[in-house]
Amino acid sequence: MPSAPAVAARETIAKIARSHLTPHELLAEVAVQIQNVIRFEHGGGLLLDHATLLPTGRACPYPHPALANSLLRNEVLTPDVHKFAELARQPVPVATRAQLAPEAEARSVRMGSILTSAGLGDEIRVVFRAGETVWGAGSFTRGADTPPYDEEQIRFVADIAEDVGRGLRASLARRANAAPRDRAPGVLLVDEHLEIVSETPAARSWRAGMEPRSLMAIHAIALSSMHDPENERTRRTRVRLMTGEWLVLTAAPMATRPGDPQLTIVTLDRLPQSERVRLLLRLHGLSAREREVTQLLLQGFTTDAIAARLLISRNTLRSHVKSTFAKVGVTSRPELMAVLAGDAPRGR
């Protein structure tokens, strides 16, 4: 039987997931509830880009900046155990250091060079997903002199993972509070120490609209570019601005002369409309078939044409459309188009 604190914390987390908190606020509140049950010394929640699983924001109530920076570098650059991308593929997306075989722990850079050196012991890691899509993660580490997490504590973290994932998805889907401003793309330069050494006025403007804890997305995309400069997929990530707009970051290593400092170019721009629509459909929890139907609705196809194109009956199509409207919170095709275009009235 779960303990009384675990039951209370899970009920509170379910309420938090249904609240109107921002993603960072939600993760911070969840971390407080997790702390009440498992008692960790360092850690907190992270936002992850659903496509690349790169960290795009941190909500850490007990921060150790140097340690957090080392862990970010490890997550992006170093092959290791229990990476978030690995946990995302597991049926139960939770793992602890104590579960590792001795030889696996000995090979782990994170366990030895980072956690043990910082006086930390058992670590529990989890990804927060809704369905098959990951929107966040958590890492919670105990002191070296604290006993490892027990089965009940591990089960508690596993039990709350999907509630948190759904809460993050709903929070990220929330509509903008203000109309998007017409801004040019911004460019900045990041050095090997992840310091911004130069930026255009437009980049500064974009950064001003980012939640301060989302600035780690710039660090993560720069690290990813340094690590794998030829892989375009890992050099691109998405960040939600405080207004509800979506920003896309792309990175590329800058050509320098031998011996010169390594620099990375990061471009900040509004997420293209077509990609924004795909992201919002996923954020609203639409199934693959519902997303397919919605894309055809947005292209102007009639219901008869969509049914024929997808080889489904009109009744089945109506069921998909009804479900889509309910998930997005609209009652008509024009409303649906307005929401996905970012033109819905404020407060809808």
DRENDO-1510 file (C-alpha; in Angstrom, 1 decimal, always signed):
<recs>
REC; n; res; u; v; w
REC; 1; MET; +0.0; +0.0; +0.0 .
REC; 2; PRO; +1.3; +3.5; -0.8 .
REC; 3; SER; +2.1; +5.7; +2.2 .
REC; 4; ALA; -0.2; +8.5; +3.2 .
REC; 5; PRO; +2.3; +11.2; +2.0 .
REC; 6; ALA; +2.5; +9.4; -1.4 .
REC; 7; VAL; -1.2; +9.3; -1.9 .
REC; 8; ALA; -1.6; +12.9; -0.9 .
REC; 9; ALA; +1.2; +14.0; -3.2 .
REC; 10; ARG; -0.2; +12.1; -6.1 .
REC; 11; GLU; -3.6; +13.7; -5.7 .
REC; 12; THR; -2.0; +17.1; -5.4 .
REC; 13; ILE; +0.1; +16.5; -8.6 .
REC; 14; ALA; -3.1; +15.5; -10.5 .
REC; 15; LYS; -4.7; +18.8; -9.5 .
REC; 16; ILE; -1.5; +20.7; -10.5 .
REC; 17; ALA; -1.6; +19.0; -13.9 .
REC; 18; ARG; -5.1; +20.4; -14.4 .
REC; 19; SER; -4.2; +23.9; -13.3 .
REC; 20; HIS; -3.4; +26.9; -15.4 .
REC; 21; LEU; +0.3; +27.2; -14.4 .
REC; 22; THR; +3.0; +27.9; -16.9 .
REC; 23; PRO; +5.2; +24.8; -17.8 .
REC; 24; HIS; +8.0; +26.0; -15.5 .
REC; 25; GLU; +5.6; +26.8; -12.6 .
REC; 26; LEU; +4.0; +23.3; -13.1 .
REC; 27; LEU; +7.4; +21.6; -12.9 .
REC; 28; ALA; +8.4; +23.6; -9.8 .
REC; 29; GLU; +5.2; +22.7; -8.0 .
REC; 30; VAL; +5.5; +19.1; -8.9 .
REC; 31; ALA; +9.1; +19.0; -7.6 .
REC; 32; VAL; +7.9; +20.2; -4.2 .
REC; 33; GLN; +5.4; +17.3; -4.0 .
REC; 34; ILE; +8.0; +14.8; -5.1 .
REC; 35; GLN; +10.4; +16.2; -2.5 .
REC; 36; ASN; +7.7; +15.5; +0.2 .
REC; 37; VAL; +7.7; +11.8; -0.7 .
REC; 38; ILE; +11.2; +10.8; -1.9 .
REC; 39; ARG; +13.5; +13.4; -0.2 .
REC; 40; PHE; +16.1; +14.3; -2.7 .
REC; 41; GLU; +19.1; +16.8; -2.3 .
REC; 42; HIS; +19.6; +18.0; -5.9 .
REC; 43; GLY; +17.5; +18.0; -9.0 .
REC; 44; GLY; +14.2; +19.1; -10.5 .
REC; 45; GLY; +12.2; +19.1; -13.7 .
REC; 46; LEU; +13.2; +19.9; -17.2 .
REC; 47; LEU; +11.2; +20.8; -20.3 .
REC; 48; LEU; +12.3; +18.7; -23.4 .
REC; 49; ASP; +11.8; +19.4; -27.0 .
REC; 50; HIS; +9.4; +16.6; -28.1 .
REC; 51; ALA; +11.3; +15.9; -31.4 .
REC; 52; THR; +15.0; +16.0; -30.3 .
REC; 53; LEU; +14.6; +15.5; -26.5 .
REC; 54; LEU; +17.0; +18.4; -26.0 .
REC; 55; PRO; +16.4; +20.3; -22.7 .
REC; 56; THR; +14.7; +23.6; -23.3 .
REC; 57; GLY; +14.0; +24.8; -19.8 .
REC; 58; ARG; +14.8; +24.0; -16.1 .
REC; 59; ALA; +12.6; +24.2; -13.0 .
REC; 60; CYS; +15.0; +23.3; -10.2 .
REC; 61; PRO; +14.0; +24.4; -6.7 .
REC; 62; TYR; +17.4; +23.4; -5.3 .
REC; 63; PRO; +19.9; +24.6; -7.9 .
REC; 64; HIS; +23.6; +24.0; -7.9 .
REC; 65; PRO; +24.6; +25.9; -11.1 .
REC; 66; ALA; +28.0; +24.3; -11.8 .
REC; 67; LEU; +26.6; +20.8; -11.2 .
REC; 68; ALA; +23.6; +21.6; -13.4 .
REC; 69; ASN; +25.9; +22.7; -16.2 .
REC; 70; SER; +27.9; +19.5; -16.0 .
REC; 71; LEU; +24.8; +17.4; -16.1 .
REC; 72; LEU; +23.6; +19.3; -19.2 .
REC; 73; ARG; +26.9; +18.7; -21.0 .
REC; 74; ASN; +26.6; +15.0; -20.0 .
REC; 75; GLU; +23.1; +14.7; -21.3 .
REC; 76; VAL; +23.8; +16.3; -24.7 .
REC; 77; LEU; +27.4; +15.2; -25.4 .
REC; 78; THR; +28.3; +12.0; -23.5 .
REC; 79; PRO; +27.1; +8.5; -24.1 .
REC; 80; ASP; +25.9; +7.3; -20.7 .
REC; 81; VAL; +23.3; +5.2; -18.9 .
REC; 82; HIS; +19.7; +6.2; -18.3 .
REC; 83; LYS; +19.7; +9.0; -20.8 .
REC; 84; PHE; +16.2; +10.6; -21.2 .
REC; 85; ALA; +16.1; +9.5; -24.9 .
REC; 86; GLU; +16.6; +5.9; -23.6 .
REC; 87; LEU; +14.0; +6.2; -20.9 .
REC; 88; ALA; +11.5; +7.6; -23.4 .
REC; 89; ARG; +11.5; +4.2; -25.2 .
REC; 90; GLN; +10.9; +2.2; -22.0 .
REC; 91; PRO; +7.4; +0.9; -20.9 .
REC; 92; VAL; +8.1; +2.3; -17.4 .
REC; 93; PRO; +10.1; +5.5; -18.0 .
REC; 94; VAL; +11.9; +5.5; -14.6 .
REC; 95; ALA; +15.4; +4.3; -13.6 .
REC; 96; THR; +17.7; +4.7; -10.6 .
REC; 97; ARG; +21.4; +4.5; -10.1 .
REC; 98; ALA; +20.9; +1.7; -7.5 .
REC; 99; GLN; +19.4; -0.5; -10.2 .
REC; 100; LEU; +22.6; -0.5; -12.3 .
REC; 101; ALA; +25.0; -3.4; -12.3 .
REC; 102; PRO; +28.4; -2.5; -10.7 .
REC; 103; GLU; +30.2; -2.6; -14.1 .
REC; 104; ALA; +27.6; -0.3; -15.7 .
REC; 105; GLU; +27.9; +2.2; -12.9 .
REC; 106; ALA; +31.7; +2.1; -13.1 .
REC; 107; ARG; +31.6; +3.0; -16.8 .
REC; 108; SER; +29.1; +5.9; -16.3 .
REC; 109; VAL; +30.7; +9.4; -16.5 .
REC; 110; ARG; +27.6; +10.9; -14.8 .
REC; 111; MET; +27.7; +8.6; -11.9 .
REC; 112; GLY; +31.5; +8.8; -11.2 .
REC; 113; SER; +32.9; +12.1; -12.5 .
REC; 114; ILE; +29.8; +14.2; -11.8 .
REC; 115; LEU; +27.5; +12.8; -9.1 .
REC; 116; THR; +30.0; +11.0; -6.8 .
REC; 117; SER; +32.5; +13.9; -7.1 .
REC; 118; ALA; +29.7; +16.2; -5.9 .
REC; 119; GLY; +29.0; +14.0; -2.9 .
REC; 120; LEU; +25.8; +12.6; -4.3 .
REC; 121; GLY; +24.4; +9.1; -4.3 .
REC; 122; ASP; +21.4; +7.4; -5.7 .
REC; 123; GLU; +19.7; +9.2; -8.6 .
REC; 124; ILE; +16.1; +8.6; -10.0 .
REC; 125; ARG; +15.4; +9.7; -13.5 .
REC; 126; VAL; +12.0; +9.9; -15.2 .
REC; 127; VAL; +10.5; +11.2; -18.4 .
REC; 128; PHE; +7.1; +12.9; -18.4 .
REC; 129; ARG; +5.1; +11.8; -21.5 .
REC; 130; ALA; +1.5; +12.0; -22.6 .
REC; 131; GLY; +0.8; +8.9; -24.7 .
REC; 132; GLU; +4.0; +8.3; -26.7 .
REC; 133; THR; +5.2; +11.9; -26.8 .
REC; 134; VAL; +7.7; +13.2; -24.2 .
REC; 135; TRP; +7.3; +16.8; -23.0 .
REC; 136; GLY; +9.6; +16.9; -19.9 .
REC; 137; ALA; +11.8; +14.9; -17.6 .
REC; 138; GLY; +13.1; +14.9; -14.0 .
REC; 139; SER; +16.3; +14.0; -12.2 .
REC; 140; PHE; +16.3; +13.7; -8.4 .
REC; 141; THR; +19.5; +12.8; -6.6 .
REC; 142; ARG; +20.2; +12.0; -2.9 .
REC; 143; GLY; +23.3; +12.6; -0.8 .
REC; 144; ALA; +25.9; +9.9; -0.8 .
REC; 145; ASP; +25.1; +9.2; +2.9 .
REC; 146; THR; +21.4; +8.7; +2.2 .
REC; 147; PRO; +19.9; +5.2; +1.6 .
REC; 148; PRO; +19.0; +4.4; -2.0 .
REC; 149; TYR; +15.4; +4.9; -3.2 .
REC; 150; ASP; +13.1; +2.0; -2.2 .
REC; 151; GLU; +10.5; +0.3; -4.4 .
REC; 152; GLU; +7.6; +2.4; -3.1 .
REC; 153; GLN; +9.4; +5.6; -3.9 .
REC; 154; ILE; +10.3; +4.4; -7.4 .
REC; 155; ARG; +6.7; +3.3; -7.9 .
REC; 156; PHE; +5.5; +6.7; -6.8 .
REC; 157; VAL; +7.6; +8.5; -9.4 .
REC; 158; ALA; +6.4; +6.1; -12.1 .
REC; 159; ASP; +2.8; +6.6; -11.1 .
REC; 160; ILE; +2.9; +10.4; -11.4 .
REC; 161; ALA; +4.9; +10.5; -14.7 .
REC; 162; GLU; +1.9; +10.5; -17.0 .
REC; 163; ASP; -0.1; +13.0; -15.0 .
REC; 164; VAL; +2.8; +15.4; -15.3 .
REC; 165; GLY; +3.3; +14.7; -19.0 .
REC; 166; ARG; -0.4; +15.5; -19.7 .
REC; 167; GLY; -0.2; +18.6; -17.5 .
REC; 168; LEU; +2.9; +19.8; -19.4 .
REC; 169; ARG; +1.2; +19.1; -22.8 .
REC; 170; ALA; -1.8; +21.2; -21.8 .
REC; 171; SER; +0.3; +24.0; -20.4 .
REC; 172; LEU; +2.4; +24.2; -23.5 .
REC; 173; ALA; -0.8; +24.2; -25.7 .
REC; 174; ARG; -2.2; +27.2; -24.0 .
REC; 175; ARG; -3.0; +30.0; -26.4 .
REC; 176; ALA; -1.0; +33.2; -26.6 .
REC; 177; ASN; -1.9; +36.2; -24.4 .
REC; 178; ALA; -0.9; +38.7; -27.0 .
REC; 179; ALA; -0.9; +38.9; -30.8 .
REC; 180; PRO; +2.5; +37.9; -32.3 .
REC; 181; ARG; +4.8; +40.7; -33.1 .
REC; 182; ASP; +6.5; +40.9; -36.5 .
REC; 183; ARG; +10.1; +40.5; -35.7 .
REC; 184; ALA; +13.1; +39.6; -37.9 .
REC; 185; PRO; +15.2; +36.6; -37.2 .
REC; 186; GLY; +18.0; +37.1; -34.6 .
REC; 187; VAL; +21.5; +35.8; -34.6 .
REC; 188; LEU; +23.9; +35.3; -31.7 .
REC; 189; LEU; +27.3; +33.7; -31.1 .
REC; 190; VAL; +28.0; +31.3; -28.3 .
REC; 191; ASP; +31.6; +30.3; -27.3 .
REC; 192; GLU; +32.8; +27.0; -26.1 .
REC; 193; HIS; +32.0; +28.0; -22.5 .
REC; 194; LEU; +28.4; +28.6; -23.5 .
REC; 195; GLU; +28.7; +32.3; -23.0 .
REC; 196; ILE; +26.9; +34.6; -25.5 .
REC; 197; VAL; +29.7; +36.7; -26.9 .
REC; 198; SER; +27.7; +38.7; -29.5 .
REC; 199; GLU; +24.1; +39.1; -30.7 .
REC; 200; THR; +22.0; +41.2; -33.0 .
REC; 201; PRO; +19.3; +43.5; -31.6 .
REC; 202; ALA; +16.6; +41.1; -32.9 .
REC; 203; ALA; +18.2; +38.2; -31.0 .
REC; 204; ARG; +18.2; +40.3; -27.8 .
REC; 205; SER; +14.5; +41.0; -28.4 .
REC; 206; TRP; +13.7; +37.3; -28.8 .
REC; 207; ARG; +15.7; +36.4; -25.7 .
REC; 208; ALA; +13.8; +39.0; -23.7 .
REC; 209; GLY; +10.6; +37.1; -24.5 .
REC; 210; MET; +11.9; +33.8; -23.2 .
REC; 211; GLU; +11.3; +32.5; -19.7 .
REC; 212; PRO; +14.8; +33.0; -18.1 .
REC; 213; ARG; +14.9; +29.3; -17.2 .
REC; 214; SER; +14.5; +28.5; -20.9 .
REC; 215; LEU; +17.8; +30.1; -21.9 .
REC; 216; MET; +19.3; +26.7; -21.3 .
REC; 217; ALA; +17.8; +25.8; -24.7 .
REC; 218; ILE; +20.5; +28.0; -26.3 .
REC; 219; HIS; +23.1; +26.2; -24.4 .
REC; 220; ALA; +21.7; +22.8; -25.3 .
REC; 221; ILE; +21.4; +23.5; -29.0 .
REC; 222; ALA; +24.9; +25.0; -29.1 .
REC; 223; LEU; +26.3; +21.9; -27.4 .
REC; 224; SER; +24.4; +19.6; -29.8 .
REC; 225; SER; +25.9; +21.5; -32.7 .
REC; 226; MET; +29.4; +21.2; -31.4 .
REC; 227; HIS; +28.9; +17.5; -30.8 .
REC; 228; ASP; +27.2; +16.6; -34.1 .
REC; 229; PRO; +27.6; +19.5; -36.6 .
REC; 230; GLU; +26.4; +17.4; -39.6 .
REC; 231; ASN; +23.1; +16.2; -38.1 .
REC; 232; GLU; +20.5; +18.9; -38.9 .
REC; 233; ARG; +17.9; +17.2; -36.7 .
REC; 234; THR; +19.9; +17.7; -33.5 .
REC; 235; ARG; +20.7; +21.3; -34.4 .
REC; 236; ARG; +17.1; +22.5; -34.2 .
REC; 237; THR; +14.8; +22.9; -31.2 .
REC; 238; ARG; +11.6; +24.7; -30.3 .
REC; 239; VAL; +10.9; +26.9; -27.3 .
REC; 240; ARG; +7.6; +28.4; -26.0 .
REC; 241; LEU; +7.9; +32.1; -25.2 .
REC; 242; MET; +6.2; +33.7; -22.2 .
REC; 243; THR; +3.5; +35.1; -24.6 .
REC; 244; GLY; +2.6; +31.7; -25.8 .
REC; 245; GLU; +4.4; +32.2; -29.2 .
REC; 246; TRP; +6.7; +29.5; -30.4 .
REC; 247; LEU; +10.4; +30.1; -31.2 .
REC; 248; VAL; +12.7; +27.9; -33.3 .
REC; 249; LEU; +16.4; +27.8; -32.5 .
REC; 250; THR; +18.9; +26.5; -35.1 .
REC; 251; ALA; +22.6; +26.2; -34.6 .
REC; 252; ALA; +25.7; +25.6; -36.7 .
REC; 253; PRO; +29.4; +25.7; -35.9 .
REC; 254; MET; +31.2; +28.8; -37.2 .
REC; 255; ALA; +34.2; +28.3; -39.4 .
REC; 256; THR; +37.3; +29.6; -37.5 .
REC; 257; ARG; +41.0; +29.5; -38.1 .
REC; 258; PRO; +43.1; +26.8; -36.3 .
REC; 259; GLY; +43.7; +27.9; -32.7 .
REC; 260; ASP; +40.8; +30.4; -32.6 .
REC; 261; PRO; +38.0; +29.9; -30.0 .
REC; 262; GLN; +35.2; +27.6; -31.1 .
REC; 263; LEU; +32.1; +29.6; -31.8 .
REC; 264; THR; +28.5; +28.5; -32.6 .
REC; 265; ILE; +26.0; +30.5; -34.5 .
REC; 266; VAL; +22.4; +30.3; -33.1 .
REC; 267; THR; +19.5; +31.7; -35.1 .
REC; 268; LEU; +16.2; +32.6; -33.3 .
REC; 269; ASP; +13.1; +33.0; -35.4 .
REC; 270; ARG; +9.3; +32.5; -35.1 .
REC; 271; LEU; +8.3; +28.8; -35.7 .
REC; 272; PRO; +7.0; +28.5; -39.3 .
REC; 273; GLN; +3.2; +28.3; -39.5 .
REC; 274; SER; +3.0; +24.8; -40.9 .
REC; 275; GLU; +5.3; +23.5; -38.2 .
REC; 276; ARG; +3.4; +25.4; -35.6 .
REC; 277; VAL; +0.2; +23.8; -36.7 .
REC; 278; ARG; +1.7; +20.3; -36.5 .
REC; 279; LEU; +3.0; +21.1; -33.0 .
REC; 280; LEU; -0.3; +22.4; -31.7 .
REC; 281; LEU; -2.2; +19.4; -33.0 .
REC; 282; ARG; +0.2; +17.2; -31.0 .
REC; 283; LEU; +0.0; +19.4; -28.0 .
REC; 284; HIS; -3.8; +19.2; -28.0 .
REC; 285; GLY; -3.5; +15.4; -27.8 .
REC; 286; LEU; -4.9; +14.6; -31.3 .
REC; 287; SER; -4.4; +11.0; -32.5 .
REC; 288; ALA; -2.4; +10.4; -35.7 .
REC; 289; ARG; -5.7; +10.0; -37.7 .
REC; 290; GLU; -7.2; +13.1; -36.1 .
REC; 291; ARG; -4.1; +15.1; -37.1 .
REC; 292; GLU; -4.4; +13.8; -40.6 .
REC; 293; VAL; -8.1; +14.8; -40.8 .
REC; 294; THR; -7.3; +18.2; -39.4 .
REC; 295; GLN; -4.6; +18.9; -41.9 .
REC; 296; LEU; -7.0; +18.2; -44.7 .
REC; 297; LEU; -9.7; +20.4; -43.1 .
REC; 298; LEU; -7.2; +23.2; -43.0 .
REC; 299; GLN; -6.4; +22.7; -46.7 .
REC; 300; GLY; -10.0; +23.3; -47.5 .
REC; 301; PHE; -11.1; +19.7; -48.4 .
REC; 302; THR; -14.8; +19.0; -48.1 .
REC; 303; THR; -15.9; +16.2; -45.7 .
REC; 304; ASP; -16.9; +14.0; -48.6 .
REC; 305; ALA; -13.4; +14.5; -50.2 .
REC; 306; ILE; -11.7; +13.8; -46.9 .
REC; 307; ALA; -13.7; +10.6; -46.3 .
REC; 308; ALA; -12.9; +9.4; -49.9 .
REC; 309; ARG; -9.2; +10.3; -49.6 .
REC; 310; LEU; -8.8; +8.5; -46.3 .
REC; 311; LEU; -11.1; +5.6; -47.3 .
REC; 312; ILE; -13.3; +6.0; -44.2 .
REC; 313; SER; -17.1; +6.4; -43.8 .
REC; 314; ARG; -18.7; +9.8; -43.3 .
REC; 315; ASN; -19.8; +8.6; -39.8 .
REC; 316; THR; -16.2; +7.7; -38.9 .
REC; 317; LEU; -15.0; +11.1; -40.2 .
REC; 318; ARG; -17.6; +13.0; -38.2 .
REC; 319; SER; -16.4; +11.1; -35.1 .
REC; 320; HIS; -12.8; +12.2; -35.8 .
REC; 321; VAL; -13.9; +15.8; -36.4 .
REC; 322; LYS; -16.1; +15.9; -33.2 .
REC; 323; SER; -13.2; +14.5; -31.2 .
REC; 324; THR; -10.8; +17.1; -32.7 .
REC; 325; PHE; -13.1; +20.0; -31.9 .
REC; 326; ALA; -13.5; +18.8; -28.3 .
REC; 327; LYS; -9.7; +18.5; -27.8 .
REC; 328; VAL; -8.9; +21.9; -29.3 .
REC; 329; GLY; -11.9; +23.5; -27.6 .
REC; 330; VAL; -13.7; +24.8; -30.7 .
REC; 331; THR; -17.1; +24.1; -32.3 .
REC; 332; SER; -16.5; +24.9; -36.0 .
REC; 333; ARG; -13.9; +24.7; -38.8 .
REC; 334; PRO; -13.4; +28.5; -38.8 .
REC; 335; GLU; -12.7; +28.5; -35.1 .
REC; 336; LEU; -10.3; +25.6; -35.5 .
REC; 337; MET; -8.4; +27.4; -38.2 .
REC; 338; ALA; -8.3; +30.6; -36.1 .
REC; 339; VAL; -6.8; +28.7; -33.1 .
REC; 340; LEU; -4.2; +27.0; -35.2 .
REC; 341; ALA; -3.3; +30.2; -37.0 .
REC; 342; GLY; -2.9; +32.0; -33.6 .
REC; 343; ASP; -5.8; +34.3; -34.4 .
REC; 344; ALA; -8.3; +33.1; -31.8 .
REC; 345; PRO; -9.7; +35.8; -29.5 .
REC; 346; ARG; -7.8; +36.3; -26.3 .
REC; 347; GLY; -9.1; +34.4; -23.4 .
REC; 348; ARG; -10.9; +31.7; -25.5 .
</recs>
